[in-house]
Amino acid sequence: MSALKDRVAIITGGGQGLGLGIAIALASEGANLVLTGRTETKLRKAETTLKEHGVQVLVVPGDTRKRADADKTVALAIEHFGRIDVLVNNAQSSTPGVPLEAVTDENWCETLESGLYGTLYFMQAVLPHMKQQGSGRIVNFASRTGIEGTQGFAPYAAAKEGIRALSRVAAREWGPFGITVNVVCPAALTPAADAYLEANPVERARYLAEISLGRFGDPEKDIGRVVAFLCSESAGYVTGQTLNVDGGQTML
């Protein structure tokens, strides 16, 4: 399959977990990749894995909390590939399990800046290039914690609902330029989620029991392939939508 052959995709937080799974799914469809994240060693390891799919990979270490890093990543992508077709805003830091009354400025700022602000910075950075091309696919990541108001996740829920609102506005404003903007709410085991659930076995059992299909999603096969679809021509008439890719955990 080569639904994304020769397309260029930027993936934030692409060095591990969900970001790497998405990167593998896009590479399997022929997309060349720009990976960014805070830990270069993880990005380099991911680069080796992805090149086995016969695609080009550009690694740009950076912090989504910094607008300058978003601008630098996009500029290097254009310099290297000459175009940007896809942006996947996956990067997100958080401190789970903190009651609302105990949320600190540090908790709040770290979570919103890495997720909501970073998503905004990268969207603004790619816009001129996608407008010039007359096309583009943006996939942002949110969560059921924001939709349902999960206890102990106030900063994370706020960041993710902010991302959903931002995405809807962008879908309306940027649609005339041929740019689609959609949101995925996944249920998949990332390293951070796995560590949290391992430390909270009761929560893990409850969480799993809520998933109708009875299993956690695979970052590549379950989540990544949906992202690949949203980035393809087949999804050219889908925009402004939230897709709950969670095995039936959330039904709207």
TIFIPA-563183 format. One line per 2 residues: for each residue x, y, z of C-alpha. Coordinates in nm, 3 decimals, decimal comma, padded with zeros to 5 digits. Each point is the difference from the previous one (the first is absolute). Layout:
% residues N
X/Y/Z | ... .
This chain:
% residues 252
00,000/00,000/00,000 | 00,119/00,353/-00,072 .
-00,286/00,237/00,076 | 00,251/00,258/00,127 .
00,287/-00,064/-00,240 | 00,243/00,294/-00,011 .
-00,212/00,206/00,240 | 00,187/00,174/00,282 .
-00,129/-00,030/00,357 | 00,114/00,175/00,315 .
-00,067/-00,195/00,320 | 00,055/00,159/00,339 .
00,098/-00,235/00,280 | 00,100/-00,249/-00,268 .
00,277/-00,178/00,185 | -00,201/-00,257/00,193 .
-00,341/-00,136/00,091 | -00,297/00,137/-00,187 .
00,209/00,238/-00,210 | 00,226/-00,280/-00,119 .
-00,297/-00,224/-00,075 | -00,153/00,274/-00,213 .
00,333/00,057/-00,173 | 00,026/-00,370/-00,090 .
-00,355/00,000/-00,136 | 00,068/00,305/-00,217 .
00,334/-00,141/-00,117 | -00,177/-00,321/-00,097 .
-00,214/00,211/-00,233 | 00,308/00,160/-00,156 .
00,020/00,331/00,188 | 00,333/00,168/00,063 .
00,026/00,114/00,361 | 00,117/00,287/00,215 .
00,029/-00,111/00,362 | 00,028/00,246/00,284 .
00,015/-00,043/00,376 | 00,206/00,092/00,303 .
00,221/-00,312/00,018 | 00,232/-00,040/-00,298 .
00,108/-00,354/00,091 | -00,361/-00,121/-00,027 .
-00,045/00,182/-00,330 | 00,317/-00,157/-00,143 .
-00,113/-00,346/00,104 | -00,337/00,063/-00,165 .
00,178/00,126/-00,313 | 00,181/-00,331/-00,036 .
-00,326/-00,194/00,030 | -00,184/00,220/-00,248 .
00,269/-00,006/-00,267 | -00,061/-00,374/-00,028 .
-00,323/00,097/-00,178 | 00,199/00,166/-00,279 .
-00,102/00,357/00,082 | 00,202/00,309/00,080 .
00,011/00,117/00,362 | 00,110/00,340/00,128 .
00,062/00,029/00,375 | -00,038/00,343/00,161 .
00,031/00,003/00,380 | -00,220/00,266/00,156 .
-00,248/00,098/00,269 | -00,362/00,062/-00,099 .
-00,026/00,257/00,280 | 00,226/00,230/-00,201 .
-00,139/00,176/-00,307 | 00,354/00,041/-00,133 .
00,047/-00,377/-00,002 | -00,323/-00,048/-00,197 .
00,111/00,260/-00,252 | 00,344/-00,162/-00,026 .
-00,146/-00,347/-00,058 | -00,226/00,123/-00,278 .
00,278/00,204/-00,162 | 00,234/-00,302/-00,004 .
-00,278/-00,220/-00,139 | -00,051/00,244/-00,289 .
00,375/00,029/-00,056 | 00,040/-00,378/-00,009 .
-00,317/-00,114/-00,178 | -00,140/00,314/-00,165 .
-00,355/-00,059/00,128 | -00,214/-00,098/00,301 .
-00,316/-00,203/-00,059 | -00,081/-00,130/00,346 .
00,031/00,123/00,358 | -00,069/-00,235/00,291 .
-00,002/00,176/00,337 | 00,057/-00,286/00,242 .
00,246/00,138/00,259 | -00,142/00,053/00,349 .
00,147/00,009/00,350 | -00,214/-00,041/00,311 .
-00,006/-00,103/00,364 | -00,298/-00,235/00,043 .
-00,183/-00,077/00,320 | 00,015/00,349/00,154 .
-00,329/00,120/00,157 | -00,121/00,336/-00,128 .
00,055/00,163/00,340 | 00,365/-00,103/-00,007 .
00,084/00,116/-00,355 | 00,300/00,232/00,003 .
00,108/00,267/-00,244 | 00,277/-00,237/-00,110 .
-00,250/-00,283/-00,071 | -00,229/00,236/-00,188 .
00,259/00,178/-00,211 | 00,199/-00,311/-00,095 .
-00,312/-00,178/-00,121 | -00,162/00,286/-00,190 .
00,323/00,128/-00,150 | 00,117/-00,340/-00,129 .
-00,339/-00,095/-00,143 | -00,231/00,290/-00,074 .
00,265/00,264/-00,064 | 00,221/-00,241/-00,195 .
-00,292/-00,100/-00,221 | -00,072/00,366/-00,073 .
00,366/00,080/-00,073 | 00,040/-00,285/-00,250 .
-00,335/00,069/-00,169 | 00,093/00,364/-00,051 .
00,346/-00,095/-00,125 | -00,124/-00,241/-00,270 .
-00,293/00,213/-00,116 | 00,183/00,223/-00,254 .
00,148/-00,304/-00,173 | -00,326/-00,195/-00,010 .
-00,183/00,307/-00,130 | 00,255/00,040/-00,276 .
-00,043/-00,367/-00,095 | -00,378/00,026/00,017 .
-00,025/-00,309/00,218 | 00,094/-00,144/00,336 .
-00,099/-00,248/00,269 | 00,022/00,083/00,369 .
-00,077/-00,262/00,265 | -00,002/00,110/00,363 .
-00,029/-00,215/00,310 | -00,251/00,040/00,280 .
-00,142/-00,237/00,262 | -00,313/-00,136/00,163 .
00,130/00,154/00,325 | -00,108/00,337/-00,136 .
-00,327/-00,124/-00,148 | -00,104/-00,178/00,318 .
00,184/00,200/00,268 | 00,213/-00,280/00,143 .
00,098/00,055/00,363 | 00,363/00,083/00,063 .
00,067/00,130/-00,350 | -00,103/00,367/00,013 .
00,296/00,158/-00,187 | 00,008/-00,283/-00,255 .
-00,376/00,016/-00,056 | 00,016/00,378/-00,042 .
00,285/-00,026/-00,251 | -00,175/-00,268/-00,202 .
-00,336/00,179/-00,013 | 00,187/00,314/-00,102 .
00,156/-00,196/-00,285 | -00,342/-00,121/-00,113 .
-00,137/00,356/-00,002 | 00,307/00,131/-00,182 .
-00,039/-00,275/-00,259 | -00,363/00,085/-00,073 .
00,083/00,366/-00,052 | 00,291/-00,088/-00,229 .
-00,218/-00,242/-00,199 | -00,241/00,284/-00,078 .
00,261/00,267/-00,067 | 00,241/-00,215/-00,200 .
-00,245/-00,217/-00,193 | -00,007/00,247/-00,293 .
00,374/-00,064/-00,045 | -00,051/-00,376/-00,041 .
00,122/-00,075/00,352 | -00,182/-00,252/00,219 .
00,032/00,000/00,379 | -00,117/-00,294/00,207 .
00,044/-00,136/00,351 | 00,066/-00,352/00,125 .
-00,078/-00,110/00,357 | 00,185/-00,331/00,045 .
00,006/-00,278/00,255 | 00,347/-00,143/-00,042 .
00,282/-00,101/00,232 | 00,277/00,257/-00,024 .
00,301/-00,021/00,235 | -00,146/00,274/00,221 .
-00,349/-00,153/00,009 | 00,139/-00,347/00,068 .
00,212/00,127/00,289 | -00,300/00,178/00,154 .
-00,229/-00,302/-00,033 | 00,264/-00,241/00,131 .
00,027/00,218/00,311 | -00,380/00,005/00,030 .
-00,124/-00,357/-00,062 | -00,358/00,071/00,111 .
-00,017/00,288/-00,244 | 00,150/-00,220/-00,271 .
-00,268/-00,267/00,047 | -00,279/00,258/00,000 .
00,137/00,172/-00,309 | 00,031/-00,327/-00,191 .
-00,350/-00,107/00,102 | -00,139/00,316/-00,164 .
00,144/-00,097/-00,341 | -00,266/-00,195/-00,189 .
00,257/-00,193/-00,206 | 00,177/-00,106/00,319 .
00,355/00,109/-00,082 | 00,224/00,302/-00,018 .
00,070/00,139/-00,346 | 00,325/-00,056/-00,185 .
00,176/00,330/-00,086 | 00,077/-00,108/-00,356 .
-00,272/-00,243/-00,106 | -00,297/00,157/00,176 .
00,082/00,370/00,034 | 00,263/00,056/-00,267 .
-00,209/-00,149/-00,279 | -00,291/00,231/00,082 .
00,238/00,296/-00,015 | 00,129/-00,127/-00,335 .
-00,358/-00,008/-00,129 | -00,065/00,357/00,118 .
00,317/00,110/-00,181 | -00,094/-00,168/-00,327 .
-00,208/00,109/-00,296 | -00,274/-00,235/00,118 .
-00,070/00,236/00,292 | 00,005/00,317/-00,208 .
-00,361/00,083/00,094 | 00,044/-00,056/00,376 .
00,086/00,303/00,211 | -00,078/00,150/00,339 .
-00,075/-00,343/00,144 | 00,099/-00,185/00,317 .
00,055/-00,373/-00,048 | -00,003/-00,212/00,315 .
00,239/-00,281/-00,089 | -00,040/-00,181/00,327 .
-00,162/-00,337/-00,054 | -00,341/00,127/00,101 .
00,104/00,162/00,326 | -00,169/00,327/-00,092 .
-00,313/00,010/-00,214 | -00,146/00,330/-00,110 .
